[in-house]
Amino acid sequence: MNLSFFDQFSSPCLLGIPLILLSMLFPALLLPSPGSRWITNRLATLQSWCIDLITKQLMTPLNKSGHKWALILTSLMILLLSINLLGLLPYTFTPTTQLSMNMALAFPLWLATLLTGLRNQPSASLGHLLPEGTPTPLIPALVLIETIRLLIRPLSLGVRLTANLTAGHLLIQLISTASAALLSIMPTISILTTIILLLLTILEVAVA
């Protein structure tokens, strides 16, 4: 059975049931839950350090009232990081290559950010729709343009993220296929192609 390069982006199924939910829940199983018999080890220390670092980077620019978002944002960051890195392993599936999942995450978070800004700081939020020093005749056109740009932001960012992940996975599969095909014909070219594949894999880890 011949498979196309895009079959890696289709959600695997078992008995007709998509396994995307299981693949999204699996990273959470890697995080130990604290208990009375929880012994601190290297893995737990590394995970705690990563969580503290992510939380500090996210919450430093915000004031104290914005720190209540720390739990949901840190959890989202760890979930996305885990499923993106697991998706680079062979015979795995990356849920974030699906535009539906990226939009399902982007739209509610964008809407929550917009509504929170309008509720807490309406003047500053509406002020972003009009750049400072704009000539009076251009004010209606710029307000319309900025409003459209604000509304399409989750769509454009979601499509861009999906395209980046999809292109990276396709390049990895194309280069690995070419390297395997050239191994018996031109070993030197195959070794050079493998080096390029390793460099691309490092780049994809950074993207993930």
Disulfide bonds with the S-S distance in Angstrom:
none
